[in-house]
């Protein structure tokens, strides 16, 4: 279901023009207006879900299938050296639009982007405590 005050709903449903790469009954894939690299795109579900927590499981599965299809096309057409899938949930994680979307970011050697993190060094005890907290 579309949410009237959501800009990504309006883009996904075609009310606001976009540089569309792909569209079907469930999704629209558009070029990002502030791309990290050439070809940076967003997969937008047409039905509103604010984030991954609210996304129906069937939609989540379909997003990954579409991500693979688009990644292969980007690799073949743009000749990128790699590709990042980035999906943020919540302001602290970097989500700026409260509508689930998946970033497809083609990567090129020397592109200047750093989409990584600094690995922590937890002890085995800390890892075990987190494992228990999540699984119990």
OpenMM code with the backbone's topology and positions (N, CA, C; nanometers):
from openmm import Vec3, app, unit

residues = "UNK UNK UNK UNK UNK UNK UNK UNK UNK UNK UNK UNK UNK UNK UNK UNK UNK UNK UNK UNK UNK UNK UNK UNK UNK UNK UNK UNK UNK UNK UNK UNK UNK UNK UNK UNK UNK UNK UNK UNK UNK UNK UNK UNK UNK UNK UNK UNK UNK UNK UNK UNK UNK UNK UNK UNK UNK UNK UNK UNK UNK UNK UNK UNK UNK UNK UNK UNK UNK UNK UNK UNK UNK UNK UNK UNK UNK UNK UNK UNK UNK UNK UNK UNK UNK UNK UNK UNK UNK UNK UNK UNK UNK UNK UNK UNK UNK UNK UNK UNK UNK UNK UNK UNK UNK UNK UNK UNK UNK UNK UNK UNK UNK UNK UNK UNK UNK UNK UNK UNK UNK UNK UNK UNK UNK UNK UNK UNK UNK UNK UNK UNK UNK UNK UNK UNK".split()
positions = [
    Vec3(0.0840, -0.1173, 0.0000),
    Vec3(0.0000, 0.0000, 0.0000),
    Vec3(0.0892, 0.1247, 0.0000),
    Vec3(0.0552, 0.2215, -0.0809),
    Vec3(0.1291, 0.3468, -0.0924),
    Vec3(0.0949, 0.4390, 0.0241),
    Vec3(0.1964, 0.5129, 0.0706),
    Vec3(0.1763, 0.6138, 0.1743),
    Vec3(0.1892, 0.7503, 0.1062),
    Vec3(0.0833, 0.8309, 0.1109),
    Vec3(0.0762, 0.9555, 0.0340),
    Vec3(0.1868, 1.0557, 0.0643),
    Vec3(0.2354, 1.0608, 0.1884),
    Vec3(0.3369, 1.1604, 0.2230),
    Vec3(0.4798, 1.1059, 0.2134),
    Vec3(0.4966, 0.9905, 0.1495),
    Vec3(0.6290, 0.9283, 0.1353),
    Vec3(0.6831, 0.9544, -0.0052),
    Vec3(0.7963, 1.0218, -0.0119),
    Vec3(0.8533, 1.0554, -0.1422),
    Vec3(0.8924, 0.9301, -0.2208),
    Vec3(0.9429, 0.8261, -0.1534),
    Vec3(0.9814, 0.7049, -0.2261),
    Vec3(0.8587, 0.6283, -0.2751),
    Vec3(0.7471, 0.6341, -0.2029),
    Vec3(0.6228, 0.5750, -0.2543),
    Vec3(0.5823, 0.6454, -0.3836),
    Vec3(0.5915, 0.7775, -0.3812),
    Vec3(0.5504, 0.8560, -0.4974),
    Vec3(0.6426, 0.8310, -0.6166),
    Vec3(0.7722, 0.8153, -0.5918),
    Vec3(0.8658, 0.7822, -0.7001),
    Vec3(0.8393, 0.6411, -0.7506),
    Vec3(0.8262, 0.5456, -0.6583),
    Vec3(0.8062, 0.4051, -0.6959),
    Vec3(0.6804, 0.3866, -0.7803),
    Vec3(0.5768, 0.4646, -0.7507),
    Vec3(0.4506, 0.4523, -0.8240),
    Vec3(0.4449, 0.5411, -0.9478),
    Vec3(0.5529, 0.6136, -0.9762),
    Vec3(0.5601, 0.6924, -1.0979),
    Vec3(0.5005, 0.8311, -1.0896),
    Vec3(0.4601, 0.8773, -0.9720),
    Vec3(0.4053, 1.0126, -0.9575),
    Vec3(0.5135, 1.1189, -0.9696),
    Vec3(0.6344, 1.0850, -0.9297),
    Vec3(0.7495, 1.1749, -0.9414),
    Vec3(0.8456, 1.1105, -1.0405),
    Vec3(0.8899, 1.1852, -1.1417),
    Vec3(0.9800, 1.1279, -1.2419),
    Vec3(1.1122, 1.0804, -1.1814),
    Vec3(1.1683, 0.9775, -1.2413),
    Vec3(1.2971, 0.9239, -1.1975),
    Vec3(1.3684, 0.8658, -1.3188),
    Vec3(1.4945, 0.8398, -1.3011),
    Vec3(1.5729, 0.7698, -1.4036),
    Vec3(1.5583, 0.6203, -1.3743),
    Vec3(1.4525, 0.5630, -1.4300),
    Vec3(1.4154, 0.4245, -1.4009),
    Vec3(1.4997, 0.3275, -1.4827),
    Vec3(1.5560, 0.2282, -1.4138),
    Vec3(1.6325, 0.1214, -1.4780),
    Vec3(1.5486, -0.0039, -1.4987),
    Vec3(1.4477, -0.0216, -1.4123),
    Vec3(1.3659, -0.1432, -1.4150),
    Vec3(1.2367, -0.1137, -1.3407),
    Vec3(1.1290, -0.1766, -1.3869),
    Vec3(1.0018, -0.1654, -1.3155),
    Vec3(0.9189, -0.2901, -1.3402),
    Vec3(0.8517, -0.3359, -1.2349),
    Vec3(0.7518, -0.4415, -1.2469),
    Vec3(0.6379, -0.4059, -1.1516),
    Vec3(0.5483, -0.4997, -1.1259),
    Vec3(0.4325, -0.4696, -1.0423),
    Vec3(0.4689, -0.4440, -0.8963),
    Vec3(0.5860, -0.4929, -0.8512),
    Vec3(0.6269, -0.4809, -0.7111),
    Vec3(0.7307, -0.3731, -0.6840),
    Vec3(0.8174, -0.3461, -0.7829),
    Vec3(0.9353, -0.2625, -0.7594),
    Vec3(0.9616, -0.1639, -0.8722),
    Vec3(1.0350, -0.0597, -0.8378),
    Vec3(1.0967, 0.0291, -0.9357),
    Vec3(1.2429, 0.0417, -0.8930),
    Vec3(1.3331, 0.0326, -0.9891),
    Vec3(1.4758, 0.0520, -0.9638),
    Vec3(1.5150, 0.1817, -1.0330),
    Vec3(1.5720, 0.2735, -0.9546),
    Vec3(1.6061, 0.4053, -1.0072),
    Vec3(1.7527, 0.4372, -0.9825),
    Vec3(1.8077, 0.5271, -1.0639),
    Vec3(1.9403, 0.5790, -1.0356),
    Vec3(1.9324, 0.6744, -0.9177),
    Vec3(2.0294, 0.6645, -0.8269),
    Vec3(2.0376, 0.7537, -0.7111),
    Vec3(2.0784, 0.8928, -0.7600),
    Vec3(2.0118, 0.9969, -0.7083),
    Vec3(2.0429, 1.1340, -0.7493),
    Vec3(2.1728, 1.1860, -0.6883),
    Vec3(2.2223, 1.1188, -0.5850),
    Vec3(2.3510, 1.1544, -0.5235),
    Vec3(2.4389, 1.0314, -0.5202),
    Vec3(2.4793, 0.9835, -0.6378),
    Vec3(2.5454, 0.8523, -0.6445),
    Vec3(2.6838, 0.8478, -0.5806),
    Vec3(2.7123, 0.7350, -0.5175),
    Vec3(2.8464, 0.7082, -0.4653),
    Vec3(2.9409, 0.6778, -0.5814),
    Vec3(2.8897, 0.6097, -0.6838),
    Vec3(2.9677, 0.5746, -0.8022),
    Vec3(2.8744, 0.5732, -0.9237),
    Vec3(2.9330, 0.5610, -1.0416),
    Vec3(2.8546, 0.5496, -1.1648),
    Vec3(2.7641, 0.4265, -1.1572),
    Vec3(2.6343, 0.4485, -1.1778),
    Vec3(2.5389, 0.3386, -1.1779),
    Vec3(2.4723, 0.3110, -1.0447),
    Vec3(2.5066, 0.3856, -0.9393),
    Vec3(2.4469, 0.3666, -0.8060),
    Vec3(2.2948, 0.3754, -0.8195),
    Vec3(2.2263, 0.2703, -0.7788),
    Vec3(2.0815, 0.2612, -0.7960),
    Vec3(2.0138, 0.2220, -0.6654),
    Vec3(1.8819, 0.2444, -0.6614),
    Vec3(1.8001, 0.2074, -0.5461),
    Vec3(1.6880, 0.1155, -0.5921),
    Vec3(1.6661, 0.0090, -0.5188),
    Vec3(1.5479, -0.0749, -0.5393),
    Vec3(1.4417, -0.0250, -0.4422),
    Vec3(1.3285, 0.0205, -0.4978),
    Vec3(1.2184, 0.0735, -0.4179),
    Vec3(1.0969, -0.0171, -0.4298),
    Vec3(1.0510, -0.0771, -0.3214),
    Vec3(0.9230, -0.1476, -0.3276),
    Vec3(0.8100, -0.0468, -0.3491),
    Vec3(0.7087, -0.0848, -0.4244),
    Vec3(0.5941, 0.0034, -0.4470),
    Vec3(0.5025, 0.0084, -0.3250),
    Vec3(0.5014, -0.0968, -0.2453),
    Vec3(0.4246, -0.0975, -0.1204),
    Vec3(0.5133, -0.0416, -0.0095),
    Vec3(0.4570, 0.0452, 0.0713),
    Vec3(0.5344, 0.1115, 0.1760),
    Vec3(0.5667, 0.0173, 0.2920),
    Vec3(0.6920, 0.0188, 0.3299),
    Vec3(0.7421, -0.0376, 0.4555),
    Vec3(0.8517, 0.0579, 0.4980),
    Vec3(0.8491, 0.1044, 0.6201),
    Vec3(0.9451, 0.2051, 0.6641),
    Vec3(1.0888, 0.1528, 0.6646),
    Vec3(1.1051, 0.0219, 0.6895),
    Vec3(1.2398, -0.0332, 0.7043),
    Vec3(1.2326, -0.1860, 0.6928),
    Vec3(1.3454, -0.2503, 0.7108),
    Vec3(1.3526, -0.3962, 0.7000),
    Vec3(1.2637, -0.4648, 0.8030),
    Vec3(1.2520, -0.4055, 0.9212),
    Vec3(1.1713, -0.4655, 1.0267),
    Vec3(1.0252, -0.4781, 0.9865),
    Vec3(0.9763, -0.3856, 0.9050),
    Vec3(0.8363, -0.3842, 0.8627),
    Vec3(0.8140, -0.4519, 0.7273),
    Vec3(0.9198, -0.4864, 0.6571),
    Vec3(0.9093, -0.5424, 0.5226),
    Vec3(0.8556, -0.6854, 0.5279),
    Vec3(0.7499, -0.7170, 0.4529),
    Vec3(0.7012, -0.8554, 0.4495),
    Vec3(0.8102, -0.9508, 0.3984),
    Vec3(0.8113, -1.0721, 0.4516),
    Vec3(0.9150, -1.1695, 0.4138),
    Vec3(0.9169, -1.1966, 0.2642),
    Vec3(0.7989, -1.2041, 0.2018),
    Vec3(0.7933, -1.2318, 0.0578),
    Vec3(0.8593, -1.1186, -0.0211),
    Vec3(0.8400, -0.9961, 0.0257),
    Vec3(0.9008, -0.8805, -0.0414),
    Vec3(1.0514, -0.8830, -0.0217),
    Vec3(1.0960, -0.9176, 0.0977),
    Vec3(1.2397, -0.9253, 0.1252),
    Vec3(1.3066, -1.0268, 0.0326),
    Vec3(1.2438, -1.1402, 0.0142),
    Vec3(1.2995, -1.2424, -0.0757),
    Vec3(1.3031, -1.1916, -0.2191),
    Vec3(1.1959, -1.1256, -0.2619),
    Vec3(1.1886, -1.0741, -0.3986),
    Vec3(1.2914, -0.9637, -0.4223),
    Vec3(1.3201, -0.8829, -0.3188),
    Vec3(1.4213, -0.7775, -0.3310),
    Vec3(1.5573, -0.8391, -0.3628),
    Vec3(1.5926, -0.9471, -0.2935),
    Vec3(1.7233, -1.0085, -0.3164),
    Vec3(1.7330, -1.0701, -0.4557),
    Vec3(1.6243, -1.1296, -0.5037),
    Vec3(1.6256, -1.1837, -0.6402),
    Vec3(1.6466, -1.0726, -0.7423),
    Vec3(1.5775, -0.9604, -0.7210),
    Vec3(1.5924, -0.8470, -0.8114),
    Vec3(1.7321, -0.7867, -0.7993),
    Vec3(1.7859, -0.7801, -0.6779),
    Vec3(1.9216, -0.7274, -0.6581),
    Vec3(2.0226, -0.8093, -0.7382),
    Vec3(2.0071, -0.9419, -0.7377),
    Vec3(2.0994, -1.0258, -0.8142),
    Vec3(2.0859, -0.9985, -0.9635),
    Vec3(1.9630, -0.9891, -1.0117),
    Vec3(1.9383, -0.9610, -1.1537),
    Vec3(2.0022, -0.8277, -1.1952),
    Vec3(1.9825, -0.7248, -1.1129),
    Vec3(2.0378, -0.5932, -1.1449),
    Vec3(2.1901, -0.5927, -1.1317),
    Vec3(2.2440, -0.6633, -1.0331),
    Vec3(2.3890, -0.6699, -1.0150),
    Vec3(2.4561, -0.7326, -1.1368),
    Vec3(2.3972, -0.8397, -1.1887),
    Vec3(2.4533, -0.9030, -1.3080),
    Vec3(2.4493, -0.8085, -1.4278),
    Vec3(2.3393, -0.7371, -1.4419),
    Vec3(2.3271, -0.6412, -1.5521),
    Vec3(2.4305, -0.5297, -1.5372),
    Vec3(2.4479, -0.4781, -1.4161),
    Vec3(2.5468, -0.3727, -1.3925),
    Vec3(2.6880, -0.4216, -1.4222),
    Vec3(2.7181, -0.5422, -1.3774),
    Vec3(2.8514, -0.5983, -1.4041),
    Vec3(2.8765, -0.6072, -1.5536),
    Vec3(2.7770, -0.6581, -1.6268),
    Vec3(2.7937, -0.6791, -1.7706),
    Vec3(2.7945, -0.5488, -1.8494),
    Vec3(2.7114, -0.4521, -1.8113),
    Vec3(2.6980, -0.3282, -1.8881),
    Vec3(2.7953, -0.2193, -1.8438),
    Vec3(2.8210, -0.2086, -1.7139),
    Vec3(2.9078, -0.1029, -1.6625),
    Vec3(3.0517, -0.1490, -1.6422),
    Vec3(3.0741, -0.2798, -1.6479),
    Vec3(3.2080, -0.3381, -1.6299),
    Vec3(3.2691, -0.2982, -1.4957),
    Vec3(3.1841, -0.2962, -1.3913),
    Vec3(3.2331, -0.2634, -1.2582),
    Vec3(3.3175, -0.3803, -1.2058),
    Vec3(3.4030, -0.3487, -1.1105),
    Vec3(3.4940, -0.4489, -1.0539),
    Vec3(3.4343, -0.5215, -0.9346),
    Vec3(3.3247, -0.4701, -0.8825),
    Vec3(3.2567, -0.5284, -0.7678),
    Vec3(3.1259, -0.4544, -0.7474),
    Vec3(3.0548, -0.4889, -0.6409),
    Vec3(2.9271, -0.4241, -0.6141),
    Vec3(2.8945, -0.4373, -0.4663),
    Vec3(2.8500, -0.3277, -0.4050),
    Vec3(2.8025, -0.3307, -0.2670),
    Vec3(2.6505, -0.3260, -0.2662),
    Vec3(2.5905, -0.4045, -0.1783),
    Vec3(2.4499, -0.3910, -0.1435),
    Vec3(2.4486, -0.3240, -0.0071),
    Vec3(2.3772, -0.2112, 0.0040),
    Vec3(2.3721, -0.1383, 0.1302),
    Vec3(2.2261, -0.1128, 0.1640),
    Vec3(2.1896, -0.1437, 0.2871),
    Vec3(2.0513, -0.1247, 0.3300),
    Vec3(2.0548, -0.0754, 0.4742),
    Vec3(2.0095, 0.0480, 0.4981),
    Vec3(2.0157, 0.1111, 0.6293),
    Vec3(1.8780, 0.1110, 0.6961),
    Vec3(1.8762, 0.0896, 0.8264),
    Vec3(1.7515, 0.0884, 0.9039),
    Vec3(1.7667, 0.1771, 1.0251),
    Vec3(1.6945, 0.2884, 1.0246),
    Vec3(1.7000, 0.3827, 1.1347),
    Vec3(1.8029, 0.4912, 1.1109),
    Vec3(1.7771, 0.6058, 1.1709),
    Vec3(1.8637, 0.7227, 1.1535),
    Vec3(2.0073, 0.6942, 1.1954),
    Vec3(2.0256, 0.6230, 1.3057),
    Vec3(2.1601, 0.5927, 1.3542),
    Vec3(2.2399, 0.5113, 1.2529),
    Vec3(2.1700, 0.4298, 1.1753),
    Vec3(2.2354, 0.3469, 1.0737),
    Vec3(2.2509, 0.4195, 0.9406),
    Vec3(2.2039, 0.5432, 0.9334),
    Vec3(2.2210, 0.6201, 0.8109),
    Vec3(2.0987, 0.6262, 0.7214),
    Vec3(1.9844, 0.5746, 0.7661),
    Vec3(1.8628, 0.5817, 0.6848),
    Vec3(1.8104, 0.7248, 0.6866),
    Vec3(1.7935, 0.7847, 0.5680),
    Vec3(1.7474, 0.9232, 0.5586),
    Vec3(1.6045, 0.9344, 0.5068),
    Vec3(1.5544, 0.8310, 0.4402),
    Vec3(1.4159, 0.8287, 0.3928),
    Vec3(1.3485, 0.7067, 0.4554),
    Vec3(1.2408, 0.7264, 0.5325),
    Vec3(1.1771, 0.6143, 0.6012),
    Vec3(1.0874, 0.5309, 0.5087),
    Vec3(1.1491, 0.4737, 0.4063),
    Vec3(1.0859, 0.3795, 0.3132),
    Vec3(1.1955, 0.2793, 0.2798),
    Vec3(1.1717, 0.1514, 0.3040),
    Vec3(1.2737, 0.0507, 0.2759),
    Vec3(1.3282, 0.0707, 0.1353),
    Vec3(1.4589, 0.0679, 0.1217),
    Vec3(1.5228, 0.0691, -0.0100),
    Vec3(1.6593, 0.0028, 0.0013),
    Vec3(1.6993, -0.0585, -0.1073),
    Vec3(1.8280, -0.1276, -0.1132),
    Vec3(1.9152, -0.0559, -0.2151),
    Vec3(2.0338, -0.0131, -0.1700),
    Vec3(2.1305, 0.0510, -0.2584),
    Vec3(2.2098, -0.0556, -0.3328),
    Vec3(2.2256, -0.0385, -0.4625),
    Vec3(2.3144, -0.1194, -0.5453),
    Vec3(2.4259, -0.0248, -0.5875),
    Vec3(2.5462, -0.0473, -0.5370),
    Vec3(2.6560, 0.0455, -0.5634),
    Vec3(2.7665, -0.0268, -0.6393),
    Vec3(2.7737, -0.0047, -0.7707),
    Vec3(2.8829, -0.0633, -0.8480),
    Vec3(3.0158, -0.0075, -0.7973),
    Vec3(3.1160, -0.0911, -0.7906),
    Vec3(3.2477, -0.0487, -0.7422),
    Vec3(3.3509, -0.0624, -0.8528),
    Vec3(3.4386, 0.0343, -0.8555),
    Vec3(3.5437, 0.0421, -0.9559),
    Vec3(3.6766, 0.0623, -0.8846),
    Vec3(3.7799, -0.0043, -0.9313),
    Vec3(3.9121, 0.0139, -0.8703),
    Vec3(3.9455, 0.1620, -0.8680),
    Vec3(3.9859, 0.2113, -0.7506),
    Vec3(4.0241, 0.3515, -0.7370),
    Vec3(3.9075, 0.4480, -0.7349),
    Vec3(3.7842, 0.4018, -0.7051),
    Vec3(3.6677, 0.4919, -0.7091),
    Vec3(3.6607, 0.5869, -0.5893),
    Vec3(3.7482, 0.5689, -0.4906),
    Vec3(3.7537, 0.6609, -0.3779),
    Vec3(3.6506, 0.6355, -0.2692),
    Vec3(3.5627, 0.5391, -0.2879),
    Vec3(3.4611, 0.5090, -0.1866),
    Vec3(3.5171, 0.4111, -0.0841),
    Vec3(3.4660, 0.4218, 0.0379),
    Vec3(3.5076, 0.3311, 0.1442),
    Vec3(3.3821, 0.2882, 0.2189),
    Vec3(3.3196, 0.1836, 0.1714),
    Vec3(3.1951, 0.1358, 0.2307),
    Vec3(3.2301, 0.0122, 0.3141),
    Vec3(3.2989, 0.0381, 0.4232),
    Vec3(3.3462, -0.0689, 0.5109),
    Vec3(3.3346, -0.0242, 0.6557),
    Vec3(3.3812, -0.1045, 0.7474),
    Vec3(3.3832, -0.0709, 0.8892),
    Vec3(3.5146, -0.1159, 0.9485),
    Vec3(3.5433, -0.0639, 1.0667),
    Vec3(3.6636, -0.1024, 1.1389),
    Vec3(3.6282, -0.2248, 1.2222),
    Vec3(3.6899, -0.3389, 1.1952),
    Vec3(3.6571, -0.4597, 1.2717),
    Vec3(3.6928, -0.4449, 1.4193),
    Vec3(3.6009, -0.4894, 1.5052),
    Vec3(3.6268, -0.4921, 1.6485),
    Vec3(3.7106, -0.6138, 1.6835),
    Vec3(3.7473, -0.6248, 1.8111),
    Vec3(3.8280, -0.7373, 1.8575),
    Vec3(3.7681, -0.7951, 1.9850),
    Vec3(3.6458, -0.8498, 1.9750),
    Vec3(3.5838, -0.9055, 2.0955),
    Vec3(3.6519, -1.0349, 2.1388),
    Vec3(3.6468, -1.0595, 2.2695),
    Vec3(3.6986, -1.1856, 2.3220),
    Vec3(3.5984, -1.2966, 2.2908),
    Vec3(3.6398, -1.4195, 2.3086),
    Vec3(3.5492, -1.5335, 2.2896),
    Vec3(3.4322, -1.5249, 2.3884),
    Vec3(3.4597, -1.4761, 2.5076),
    Vec3(3.3551, -1.4617, 2.6091),
    Vec3(3.2511, -1.3580, 2.5656),
    Vec3(3.2974, -1.2458, 2.5109),
    Vec3(3.2053, -1.1420, 2.4629),
    Vec3(3.1198, -1.1947, 2.3474),
    Vec3(3.1820, -1.2666, 2.2572),
    Vec3(3.1072, -1.3257, 2.1456),
    Vec3(3.0017, -1.4232, 2.1972),
    Vec3(3.0386, -1.5049, 2.2944),
    Vec3(2.9456, -1.6014, 2.3511),
    Vec3(2.8296, -1.5307, 2.4215),
    Vec3(2.8572, -1.4228, 2.4916),
    Vec3(2.7521, -1.3475, 2.5614),
    Vec3(2.6531, -1.2889, 2.4602),
    Vec3(2.7031, -1.2366, 2.3494),
    Vec3(2.6152, -1.1808, 2.2456),
    Vec3(2.5347, -1.2933, 2.1791),
    Vec3(2.6001, -1.4056, 2.1545),
    Vec3(2.5301, -1.5197, 2.0939),
    Vec3(2.4127, -1.5603, 2.1809),
    Vec3(2.4384, -1.5711, 2.3128),
    Vec3(2.3320, -1.6094, 2.4058),
    Vec3(2.2206, -1.5062, 2.4094),
    Vec3(2.2572, -1.3784, 2.4098),
    Vec3(2.1583, -1.2707, 2.4161),
    Vec3(2.0642, -1.2754, 2.2966),
    Vec3(2.1181, -1.3054, 2.1805),
    Vec3(2.0361, -1.3100, 2.0582),
    Vec3(1.9529, -1.4386, 2.0501),
    Vec3(2.0109, -1.5499, 2.0907),
    Vec3(1.9437, -1.6790, 2.0682),
    Vec3(1.8523, -1.7227, 2.1817),
    Vec3(1.8663, -1.6662, 2.3010),
    Vec3(1.7820, -1.7111, 2.4134),
    Vec3(1.6557, -1.6296, 2.4251),
] * unit.nanometer
topology = app.Topology()
chain = topology.addChain("A")
for resn in residues:
    res = topology.addResidue(resn, chain)
    for name in ("N", "CA", "C"):
        topology.addAtom(name, app.Element.getBySymbol(name[0]), res)
